[in-house]
Amino acid sequence: PGTGAAIARRFAREGYAVAMLARNSERLTQLKGETPGTHAYPCDVTDEVQLDATLAAIHTEHGSPKVLIHNAVGGAFGSFMDIDPQVLNRNFQVNTMALLYLARRLAPAMIEAGEGAIIITGNTSAFRGKANFAGFAVGKFGLRALAQSMARELGPKGIHVAHVIVDGMIEAEHRAGRKRSENA
């Protein structure tokens, strides 16, 4: 949860109107209250009906987004022998298919404007699968492949696509408290 909050805070601080989409409405509301310039939109980005309604509201209230940051993450760890196929599929939906859904809906306006950016967060699992990472690495590999394909297609049209590796924990409040108590 720290990465999404850090991204929202940074873009808001730089003057962007930030439309935050997430499944957890409580966390969104809290972050909106703490971060001027942000707007909360509870939405499951794997649900195309919810996504369409949310994007319509964002468009009405703020216009067409010039930047899309895909930071949705689904992950479950376990052996390929043990992972529930439904869990693997759900994680693929969150990590990879949600980017496809968002990009298909937002890229046309960026193409028409001749500018825009799509930034996708990933991690080392996008480059290598490890034992017990079957439920996580598959979605991250797919996410990276989709980002590469999008970059090659959208780059010549003025849209920058970046797959950014964030390979560490962004210090979230729950971790900060634990760290302080461990160091006391």
C-alpha positions in Angstrom: 0.0 0.0 0.0 2.9 2.4 0.4 3.8 2.6 -3.3 0.4 3.8 -4.5 0.2 6.4 -1.7 3.7 7.6 -2.4 2.9 8.0 -6.1 -0.3 9.9 -5.4 1.4 12.2 -2.9 4.2 13.0 -5.3 2.0 13.7 -8.3 -0.3 15.9 -6.2 2.6 17.8 -4.8 3.8 18.5 -8.3 0.4 20.0 -9.2 -1.4 17.2 -10.9 -5.1 16.5 -10.1 -4.8 12.9 -9.0 -7.7 10.5 -9.5 -7.0 7.5 -7.3 -8.7 4.2 -8.1 -8.5 1.3 -5.7 -10.7 -1.5 -4.3 -10.2 -0.3 -0.7 -12.5 2.7 -0.3 -11.4 3.3 3.4 -7.8 3.6 2.4 -8.7 5.8 -0.5 -10.8 8.1 1.7 -8.0 8.3 4.2 -5.4 9.1 1.6 -7.7 11.7 0.0 -8.1 13.4 3.4 -4.3 13.5 3.9 -3.4 14.6 0.3 -4.7 17.8 -1.2 -5.3 17.6 -5.0 -6.4 13.9 -4.9 -9.8 12.5 -5.7 -10.9 9.0 -4.5 -12.7 6.6 -6.8 -13.4 3.2 -5.3 -13.2 0.8 -8.2 -12.1 -2.8 -9.0 -10.1 -2.2 -12.1 -10.6 -5.8 -13.2 -14.4 -5.1 -13.5 -14.9 -3.5 -16.8 -18.4 -2.2 -15.9 -17.1 -0.5 -12.7 -14.1 0.8 -14.6 -16.2 2.3 -17.4 -18.5 4.1 -14.9 -15.5 5.3 -12.9 -13.6 6.6 -15.9 -16.8 8.4 -17.1 -17.0 10.2 -13.8 -13.3 11.1 -13.9 -13.7 12.4 -17.5 -16.8 14.5 -16.5 -15.1 15.9 -13.4 -11.5 16.3 -14.6 -11.3 15.7 -18.4 -9.1 13.1 -20.1 -6.2 11.9 -18.1 -2.8 12.8 -19.5 -0.9 10.3 -17.3 -1.9 6.8 -16.3 -0.1 5.1 -13.6 -0.9 1.4 -13.2 0.2 0.2 -9.8 -2.6 -2.4 -9.1 -1.0 -5.5 -7.7 -2.3 -9.0 -7.0 0.0 -11.6 -5.5 -0.2 -14.9 -3.7 2.9 -16.9 -3.0 3.2 -20.6 -3.2 4.4 -23.5 -5.2 3.0 -24.0 -8.7 1.9 -27.4 -7.4 -0.1 -25.8 -4.6 -1.4 -22.5 -5.9 -5.1 -22.4 -6.5 -5.6 -21.8 -10.2 -8.4 -19.3 -9.4 -6.0 -17.3 -7.3 -3.4 -17.3 -10.1 -6.1 -16.1 -12.5 -7.3 -13.4 -10.2 -3.7 -12.1 -9.8 -3.2 -12.1 -13.6 -6.5 -10.1 -13.9 -5.3 -7.5 -11.4 -1.7 -7.3 -12.6 -2.0 -7.6 -16.3 -5.6 -7.4 -17.6 -6.4 -4.3 -15.6 -3.6 -2.5 -17.4 -5.1 -3.7 -20.7 -8.5 -2.4 -19.7 -7.2 1.0 -18.6 -4.9 1.5 -21.5 -7.5 0.7 -24.1 -9.8 3.2 -22.6 -7.3 6.0 -21.9 -4.8 5.7 -24.8 -7.2 6.9 -27.6 -7.5 10.4 -26.0 -3.7 10.5 -25.5 -3.1 9.5 -29.1 -5.6 12.2 -30.3 -3.8 14.8 -28.1 -0.4 13.6 -29.4 1.0 13.3 -25.9 0.6 11.3 -22.7 2.4 8.9 -20.4 1.6 5.4 -19.1 3.7 4.4 -16.2 3.6 0.8 -14.9 5.1 -0.3 -11.7 6.7 -3.7 -11.5 9.5 -5.5 -9.6 12.1 -8.2 -10.0 9.4 -10.9 -10.4 8.8 -9.4 -13.9 12.2 -10.7 -14.9 12.5 -14.0 -13.1 10.3 -16.5 -11.5 11.5 -17.9 -8.1 10.4 -21.0 -6.3 7.1 -20.3 -4.5 6.4 -17.2 -6.6 4.0 -18.9 -9.1 1.0 -16.8 -8.0 2.9 -13.6 -8.4 5.6 -13.8 -11.1 3.1 -14.8 -13.8 1.2 -11.6 -13.6 4.3 -9.5 -13.4 5.9 -11.2 -16.4 2.7 -10.6 -18.3 2.5 -7.0 -17.2 6.1 -6.3 -18.4 5.4 -8.0 -21.8 2.2 -5.9 -22.3 4.1 -2.7 -21.3 6.8 -3.5 -23.9 4.2 -4.1 -26.6 2.4 -0.9 -25.7 5.6 1.1 -25.7 6.4 0.0 -29.2 3.0 0.8 -30.5 2.3 4.0 -28.6 5.8 5.6 -28.7 5.6 6.7 -32.3 2.2 8.3 -31.5 3.7 10.5 -28.8 2.8 8.4 -25.8 5.6 7.4 -23.4 5.2 4.0 -21.8 7.5 3.1 -19.0 7.7 -0.1 -16.9 9.4 1.0 -13.7 10.9 -1.4 -11.2 10.1 -0.6 -7.6 12.0 -3.4 -5.9 11.6 -2.7 -2.3 9.1 -1.7 0.3 7.9 1.9 0.3 7.7 2.7 4.0 4.0 2.4 4.9 2.6 3.5 8.2 2.2 0.0 9.5 5.9 -0.8 8.7 7.1 2.5 10.1 5.5 1.7 13.5 7.0 -1.7 13.5 10.5 -0.4 12.6 10.3 2.2 15.4 9.4 -0.4 18.0 12.1 -2.8 16.8 14.7 0.0 17.1 13.5 1.2 20.5 
